Amino acid sequence: MREMTRRVCAAVVALALLAGCTPSHDDPPAPAVTAGPPVTLRVLAGSELADMQPILDQAAKATGVTVKMTFTGSLEGAETVASGKADGAYDALWFSSNRYLETLADGKRRLGTATRIMSSPVLLGLRESTARKLGWTGRAVSWPDIVAAASAGKFTFAMTNPADSNTGFSALVAGASALDSSGRALDAAAIDRVAAPLTGFFRAQQLTAGSSGWLTDAFVKRTPPLDGLFNYESSLVELNRANKLSEPLTLIYPADGVVSADYPLTLLARAPAEARDAHQRLTDYLRTEAVQRQIADSTARRPAVASVPRPAGLPESPVELPFPETRAAIDALLTAYLDRLRRPSRTVYVLDLSGSMKGARIAALKGALSGLTGVNTSLTGSYCRFRSREDVVLLPFSDTPGRPLVYPIDAADPQPSRDRLRGAIGTLQVHGNTAVYDSLIAAYQGLTPAMAKDRFVSIVLMTDGESNRGRDLAAFTKFLAARGAAAIPVFPVLFGEASQAQMRAIATATGGELWDARGGDLTRAFCQIRGYQ
């Protein structure tokens, strides 16, 4: 969570609220903020909104509305709403945008009152030295400039997976729309027209992730460093404020436009009456001038109320590019990115087949992996399946590492390749003990530095117990140090009685992330990891 740069004491806030604010000609009058009976508003939200908690804590004191946020990814949240699973479980949504949800018929009809709270455009942040070398300081830069420079190898960048995270999708939409230059929302034909230059552009992408926060942390730690990353303006400003980089980032505002997050706090259509009242009280409070100023100061997001100044140092709002208007156009864009535009990946699945995995556990593993072969046709499942041009490696282990089984996914006709992989998954058998670290080392030995030049390379470790054969964590850490090459992230999946301490140590040592499937939902964990591959 970002640390607030200015704290406004309760007395100052109270005086500001009593004084009110002067609305601009296009703003409604500032609402009167009223307290009411204590109530909890259950909100399904994007993870970047964790930094709003101090302001929400103040809101609870002023209005009686306590916000309980449950964080999830953009696409997973959209599926939860569209499927009806959010009804009854949540009262409201708070994502970066409702635009994707509004292209889903089942999603749009479940949305109620939406109130904009703040905004932040998605931009390219470039290391200052790189921006100077490109001549991009003090002059207008266009998307064709950005695409041409990346395609020529003049800078590298990090970007989230557009199928999982709004920042990646917004950058993808903005780049494709600007290159198309029709002034209209993207359709499938436009995507085909801009595919060639975007393919060159995405060769410069060397880091991906399923969330903007994780991407930023990985960008800071990356060795050797990358030149830039796409993220919210607010996140880039905060990164500069934190002085975590060896040099500041220059924020690039493409002259031909961006796609912005507008953060509508949205009531669900079926929310009960007390939630409707709570939503009104809360949004009235968040849109008062004093609180809008506090949001701008503490999060670097732009206020939604026009009479409130934008955060210091930020330019006028950039040109806003049109968002795709149909689900078909969005599907076409995401499919093109995953199967044609981005660099392909090579992932090694290091799979525990020790005796403790027998019965329901091996069945769960087979089901979760098979779900990635095209049989999961849900909204999220359609985007987390194995992709064209991808190499999938199965490395089963028990007492010792097994023989790696490599399954390339065909570019022209991927489904038969996925079917063959599903057949191999079905033959996995359990026996023996658990040699976790020997098996991880075997996975690394099968991933050469040359592979990482052209592919996203990662390892997924699934085990239900502690390592009890072969090398230990210290030996694995020593192996990593001696290897010397850029780290290949390991994403351990906690399952059964797996040691959380061991798995977290593996994730930390390799720059990966720990996933907890001890509740039994391996399918969800494997699907979420796909955003990082």
C-alpha positions in Angstrom: 0.0 0.0 0.0 1.3 3.4 -0.9 2.2 5.6 2.1 0.1 8.8 2.3 2.2 11.9 1.6 -0.2 14.2 3.3 -2.5 13.4 6.2 -5.5 15.7 6.8 -6.6 15.7 10.4 -10.3 15.2 11.2 -10.8 18.8 12.3 -9.5 20.2 9.0 -11.7 17.8 7.0 -14.7 18.7 9.1 -14.2 22.4 8.5 -13.7 21.9 4.8 -16.9 19.8 4.5 -18.9 22.5 6.4 -17.5 25.2 4.1 -18.4 23.2 1.0 -16.9 24.0 -2.4 -17.6 26.1 -5.4 -18.7 23.9 -8.3 -17.6 24.6 -11.8 -20.1 25.3 -14.6 -20.3 21.6 -15.6 -20.3 20.1 -12.0 -23.3 19.4 -9.9 -23.4 21.2 -6.5 -21.3 19.5 -3.9 -23.7 17.2 -1.9 -24.3 17.5 1.8 -22.4 14.8 3.6 -24.6 13.0 6.1 -23.9 10.3 8.6 -26.3 7.4 9.0 -26.6 4.1 10.8 -23.5 1.9 10.7 -23.5 -0.3 7.7 -20.9 -2.4 5.8 -20.7 -2.1 2.1 -19.2 -5.2 0.5 -17.2 -4.2 -2.6 -15.5 -6.3 -5.2 -12.5 -4.3 -6.3 -9.3 -4.0 -8.3 -6.2 -4.6 -6.1 -4.6 -1.2 -6.9 -7.4 0.4 -4.8 -5.8 -0.9 -1.6 -4.1 2.5 -1.3 -7.6 4.0 -0.7 -8.0 2.3 2.7 -6.9 5.3 4.8 -9.4 7.5 3.1 -12.1 4.9 3.4 -11.3 4.6 7.1 -12.0 8.4 7.4 -15.2 7.9 5.4 -16.4 5.3 7.9 -16.1 7.8 10.7 -17.8 10.6 8.7 -20.6 8.6 7.1 -21.1 5.4 9.1 -20.2 3.3 6.0 -17.5 0.8 6.4 -16.1 -0.6 3.1 -15.1 -4.2 3.0 -13.1 -4.7 -0.2 -12.4 -8.1 -1.8 -9.7 -7.8 -4.4 -9.7 -9.6 -7.7 -8.4 -9.3 -11.3 -10.3 -7.3 -13.9 -11.4 -10.3 -16.1 -12.1 -12.6 -13.1 -14.2 -9.8 -11.6 -16.1 -9.3 -14.8 -16.9 -13.0 -15.0 -18.0 -13.0 -11.3 -20.5 -10.2 -12.1 -21.7 -11.5 -15.4 -22.3 -15.0 -14.1 -24.5 -13.7 -11.2 -22.0 -14.9 -8.6 -21.6 -11.3 -7.3 -25.3 -11.0 -6.5 -25.8 -11.5 -2.8 -22.1 -11.8 -2.1 -21.3 -8.1 -2.8 -23.1 -4.8 -2.9 -20.9 -2.8 -5.2 -18.0 -2.9 -7.6 -15.0 -0.7 -7.8 -12.7 -1.4 -10.8 -10.7 0.8 -13.0 -13.5 0.9 -15.5 -16.9 -0.7 -16.3 -16.3 -0.5 -20.0 -15.5 -4.2 -20.5 -18.4 -5.3 -18.3 -20.8 -3.1 -20.3 -20.0 -5.1 -23.5 -21.3 -8.3 -21.7 -25.1 -8.4 -21.9 -25.3 -10.4 -18.6 -22.8 -8.0 -17.0 -24.4 -4.7 -18.1 -27.8 -5.6 -16.7 -26.4 -6.3 -13.3 -24.9 -2.9 -12.9 -26.7 -0.1 -11.0 -25.7 3.4 -10.2 -22.1 4.3 -11.1 -20.3 7.3 -9.7 -16.8 8.4 -10.9 -14.4 9.0 -8.0 -11.1 9.7 -9.8 -9.1 8.9 -12.9 -5.6 7.9 -14.2 -4.4 7.4 -17.7 -2.2 4.5 -18.7 1.2 5.7 -19.8 4.7 4.6 -20.7 7.3 5.4 -18.1 10.8 5.5 -19.5 14.0 5.7 -17.6 15.2 9.3 -17.9 18.4 8.3 -19.8 16.5 6.3 -22.3 14.0 9.1 -22.9 16.9 11.5 -23.5 18.6 9.1 -25.9 15.4 8.8 -27.9 15.0 12.6 -27.9 11.6 12.3 -26.2 12.1 15.0 -23.6 10.3 18.3 -24.1 8.6 17.3 -27.4 5.4 15.5 -28.5 5.7 11.8 -28.9 3.2 9.7 -30.8 2.2 6.0 -30.7 3.9 5.4 -34.1 7.1 6.9 -32.6 6.8 4.5 -29.6 6.1 1.5 -31.8 8.9 2.2 -34.2 11.5 2.7 -31.4 10.5 -0.5 -29.6 10.5 -2.5 -32.9 14.0 -1.2 -33.7 15.2 -2.4 -30.3 15.8 1.0 -28.9 14.1 0.3 -25.6 12.6 -2.6 -23.6 9.5 -2.5 -21.5 7.3 -4.3 -19.0 3.5 -4.6 -19.4 0.8 -6.6 -17.7 -1.1 -9.3 -19.6 -4.1 -7.6 -21.2 -6.3 -10.6 -20.6 -5.8 -10.2 -16.8 -5.1 -6.6 -16.0 -6.5 -3.2 -17.1 -3.2 -1.5 -17.6 -2.0 -4.0 -20.2 -5.4 -3.9 -22.0 -5.5 -0.1 -21.9 -2.0 0.1 -23.4 -2.9 -2.5 -26.1 -6.2 -0.7 -27.0 -4.5 2.7 -27.1 -1.6 1.5 -29.3 -3.9 -0.3 -31.7 -6.4 2.5 -32.0 -3.7 5.1 -32.6 -2.0 3.0 -35.2 -5.3 2.4 -37.0 -5.9 6.2 -37.0 -9.5 5.9 -38.1 -10.9 7.8 -35.1 -13.4 5.0 -34.6 -13.5 2.2 -31.9 -11.5 -0.9 -32.9 -13.2 -3.7 -34.8 -11.7 -7.1 -35.9 -10.7 -5.6 -39.3 -8.7 -2.8 -37.7 -6.9 -5.3 -35.5 -5.7 -7.2 -38.6 -4.5 -3.9 -40.1 -2.3 -3.0 -37.2 -1.1 -6.5 -36.4 2.3 -6.2 -38.2 3.6 -3.1 -36.5 2.3 -4.4 -33.1 4.2 -7.7 -33.5 7.4 -5.7 -33.8 6.5 -3.6 -30.9 5.8 -6.5 -28.5 9.2 -8.0 -29.3 10.5 -5.4 -26.9 8.2 -6.6 -24.1 10.4 -8.6 -21.7 8.3 -8.8 -18.6 4.6 -9.7 -18.1 2.4 -10.1 -15.1 -1.2 -10.5 -14.1 -1.3 -7.4 -11.9 0.0 -3.9 -12.1 1.4 -3.9 -8.5 3.4 -7.1 -9.1 4.7 -5.8 -12.4 6.0 -2.6 -10.7 7.8 -4.5 -8.0 9.3 -6.9 -10.5 10.4 -3.9 -12.7 12.2 -2.4 -9.7 14.0 -5.6 -8.9 14.8 -6.6 -12.5 18.4 -7.4 -13.3 19.5 -6.3 -15.8 17.0 -3.4 -15.7 14.4 -2.8 -18.4 14.0 0.7 -19.9 10.3 1.3 -19.2 6.9 0.0 -18.1 3.3 0.7 -19.0 1.2 1.5 -15.9 -1.2 4.0 -14.5 0.1 7.6 -14.3 -0.5 7.5 -10.6 1.6 4.4 -10.2 4.5 5.9 -12.2 4.3 9.1 -10.2 4.4 7.2 -6.9 7.3 5.1 -8.2 9.3 8.3 -8.8 8.3 9.7 -5.4 9.5 6.5 -3.7 13.0 6.8 -5.2 13.3 3.1 -5.7 15.0 3.3 -9.1 18.5 4.4 -9.9 17.0 7.2 -12.1 13.6 8.7 -12.3 11.0 7.7 -15.0 10.0 10.2 -17.7 6.3 9.9 -18.3 5.4 9.7 -22.0 2.0 11.2 -22.9 1.3 10.0 -26.4 0.0 13.0 -28.4 -2.5 10.8 -30.3 -4.1 9.6 -27.1 -4.4 7.2 -24.2 -7.0 5.0 -22.5 -7.7 6.1 -18.9 -9.1 4.4 -15.8 -12.1 6.3 -14.5 -12.8 4.3 -11.3 -16.6 4.3 -11.1 -17.9 3.1 -7.7 -20.8 1.0 -9.0 -23.8 -0.3 -7.1 -25.0 -3.7 -8.1 -28.5 -3.7 -9.5 -29.8 -6.2 -6.9 -28.1 -4.5 -3.9 -30.5 -4.1 -0.9 -31.9 -0.8 0.1 -29.4 -0.2 2.9 -26.5 -0.8 0.5 -28.1 1.8 -1.9 -28.2 4.3 0.9 -24.6 3.5 2.0 -23.4 3.9 -1.6 -25.0 7.3 -1.8 -23.5 8.4 1.5 -20.1 7.1 0.6 -19.9 8.6 -2.9 -21.2 12.0 -1.7 -18.3 12.0 0.8 -15.7 10.9 -1.7 -16.7 13.6 -4.1 -16.5 16.5 -1.7 -13.7 19.0 -2.5 -11.6 18.2 0.6 -11.6 14.5 0.0 -11.0 14.9 -3.7 -7.9 16.9 -2.9 -6.8 14.3 -0.4 -7.2 11.5 -3.0 -5.2 13.6 -5.5 -2.4 14.3 -3.0 -2.2 10.8 -1.5 -2.6 8.6 -4.6 -1.6 10.9 -7.5 -4.9 10.1 -9.2 -6.8 12.9 -11.0 -10.0 14.2 -9.2 -13.3 13.4 -10.7 -14.7 16.8 -9.7 -13.6 19.5 -12.2 -13.3 22.3 -9.6 -10.5 20.4 -7.8 -7.0 20.9 -9.1 -5.1 17.9 -10.6 -2.1 16.6 -8.6 0.9 19.0 -8.8 3.2 18.6 -11.8 0.7 16.7 -14.0 -0.2 18.2 -17.4 -3.7 18.7 -18.8 -5.6 15.5 -19.3 -4.4 13.8 -22.5 -6.6 12.9 -25.5 -8.8 9.9 -24.8 -9.0 7.2 -27.4 -12.2 5.3 -28.1 -12.7 2.0 -26.2 -13.9 -1.1 -28.3 -17.7 -1.1 -28.3 -18.4 -4.9 -28.6 -17.3 -8.1 -26.9 -16.4 -9.4 -30.4 -13.8 -6.7 -30.9 -12.3 -7.2 -27.5 -12.1 -11.0 -28.0 -10.4 -10.4 -31.3 -7.9 -8.0 -29.8 -7.1 -10.3 -26.9 -6.8 -13.4 -29.0 -4.6 -11.6 -31.5 -2.3 -10.5 -28.6 -2.1 -13.9 -27.0 -1.7 -16.0 -30.1 0.1 -13.7 -32.6 1.4 -10.4 -31.3 3.2 -11.1 -28.1 6.4 -13.1 -27.6 5.5 -16.8 -27.0 6.3 -18.5 -23.7 8.0 -21.7 -22.5 6.7 -22.9 -19.2 8.0 -25.9 -17.2 5.3 -27.5 -14.9 7.2 -29.3 -12.1 4.6 -31.7 -10.8 4.7 -33.7 -7.6 3.6 -37.3 -8.2 4.6 -38.7 -4.8 2.4 -41.2 -3.1 0.6 -38.6 -1.0 -0.9 -37.2 -4.3 -3.0 -40.3 -4.9 -6.8 -40.2 -5.1 -8.6 -36.8 -5.1 -5.3 -34.9 -5.2 -4.0 -36.3 -8.5 -7.5 -36.0 -9.9 -7.6 -32.3 -9.0 -4.1 -31.8 -10.6 -5.1 -33.5 -13.8 -8.4 -31.5 -13.9 -6.7 -28.2 -13.4 -4.0 -28.8 -16.0 -6.5 -30.2 -18.5 -8.6 -27.1 -18.0 -5.7 -25.2 -19.7 -6.0 -27.3 -22.9 -9.1 -25.7 -24.2 -11.8 -27.6 -22.3 -12.5 -24.7 -19.9 -14.8 -22.5 -21.9 -15.7 -20.0 -19.2 -14.8 -16.3 -19.8 -11.5 -16.6 -17.9 -10.9 -20.1 -19.1 -10.9 -19.1 -22.7 -8.0 -16.7 -22.1 -5.9 -18.8 -19.8 -5.7 -21.8 -22.1 -2.3 -22.8 -23.6 -1.6 -20.5 -26.5 -0.4 -20.8 -30.1 3.4 -20.9 -30.4 3.8 -21.8 -26.7 6.0 -24.6 -25.4 4.6 -26.5 -22.5 6.9 -28.8 -20.6 5.7 -31.4 -18.0 8.4 -32.4 -15.5 6.9 -35.0 -13.1 8.8 -36.0 -10.0 8.8 -38.1 -6.9 12.0 -39.6 -5.6 13.9 -38.1 -8.5 13.0 -35.8 -11.4 11.3 -37.5 -14.3 12.0 -37.1 -18.0 10.8 -33.7 -19.3 7.9 -34.0 -21.8 7.8 -31.1 -24.3 4.6 -30.2 -26.1 4.9 -27.3 -28.6 1.4 -25.7 -29.3 1.1 -25.4 -33.0 0.6 -21.9 -34.4 -1.6 -22.7 -37.3 -3.9 -25.3 -35.6 -3.4 -25.3 -31.9 -6.2 -27.5 -30.6 -4.7 -30.9 -31.7 -1.5 -30.0 -29.9 -3.6 -29.2 -26.8 -5.4 -32.4 -27.1 -2.2 -34.4 -27.2 -1.0 -32.6 -24.1 -4.3 -33.4 -22.3 -3.8 -37.1 -23.2 -0.3 -37.0 -21.6 -1.7 -35.3 -18.4 -4.2 -38.2 -18.1 -1.4 -40.8 -17.9 0.3 -39.2 -14.9 0.7 -41.8 -12.1 1.7 -41.4 -8.4 4.4 -43.2 -6.4 7.4 -42.6 -4.1 8.7 -39.6 -2.2 9.3 -35.9 -2.8 12.5 -34.4 -4.3 11.4 -30.8 -4.8 14.8 -29.1 -5.1 16.4 -31.7 -7.4 13.4 -31.3 -9.7 13.6 -27.5 -9.7 17.3 -27.7 -10.6 16.4 -30.1 -13.4 13.8 -27.6 -14.7 16.4 -24.8 -14.7 18.9 -27.0 -16.6 16.4 -27.4 -19.4 15.9 -23.7 -19.8 18.9 -22.1 -21.6 19.6 -18.3 -21.5 19.0 -18.3 -25.3 15.4 -19.3 -24.7 14.7 -16.3 -22.6 15.8 -13.9 -25.4 12.8 -14.8 -27.5 10.3 -16.1 -25.0 8.7 -15.5 -21.6 10.2 -18.3 -19.5 8.9 -19.5 -16.2 8.5 -22.5 -13.9 5.4 -23.6 -12.1 5.9 -25.9 -9.0 3.0 -27.9 -7.6 3.6 -30.0 -4.5 1.5 -31.2 -1.6 4.3 -31.8 0.8 7.8 -31.0 2.0 10.9 -32.0 0.1 12.3 -35.2 1.7 14.7 -36.5 -0.9 17.8 -35.0 -2.6 19.1 -31.4 -2.2 17.7 -28.9 0.2 16.8 -25.2 0.0 20.3 -24.0 0.8 21.7 -26.2 -2.1 19.1 -24.8 -4.4 19.9 -21.2 -3.5 23.6 -22.0 -4.1 22.7 -23.4 -7.5 20.9 -20.2 -8.4 23.9 -18.0 -7.4 26.3 -20.2 -9.4 24.0 -20.2 -12.4 24.5 -16.4 -12.7 22.0 -15.9 -15.5 18.9 -13.6 -15.2 16.4 -15.2 -12.8 13.7 -17.3 -14.2 10.7 -16.9 -11.9 9.2 -20.0 -10.1 5.5 -19.8 -9.2 4.9 -22.4 -6.4 1.4 -23.6 -5.8 0.6 -24.5 -2.2 -1.5 -27.7 -2.0 -2.3 -30.2 0.7 0.5 -30.2 3.4 3.0 -28.3 1.3 5.4 -26.2 3.5 4.4 -22.5 3.1 7.9 -21.4 4.4 9.7 -23.5 1.8 7.4 -22.5 -1.1 7.7 -18.8 -0.2 11.5 -19.0 0.0 11.5 -20.5 -3.5 9.3 -17.7 -4.9 11.4 -15.0 -3.2 14.7 -16.5 -4.3 13.6 -16.7 -8.0 11.5 -13.5 -8.3 8.3 -15.5 -8.6 5.1 -15.5 -6.5 3.4 -17.9 -4.2 -0.2 -19.2 -4.9 -2.3 -20.8 -2.3 -4.6 -23.6 -3.4 -4.9 -25.4 -0.1 -8.6 -24.7 -0.3 -8.6 -27.2 -3.2 -9.1 -24.8 -6.1 -6.1 -25.7 -8.3 -7.9 -24.7 -11.4 -8.2 -21.1 -10.3 -4.6 -21.0 -9.2 -3.3 -22.4 -12.5 -5.4 -20.0 -14.5 -4.3 -17.0 -12.5 -0.6 -17.9 -12.9 -1.1 -17.8 -16.7 -1.1 -14.0 -16.5 2.5 -14.1 -15.4 3.7 -16.4 -18.2 
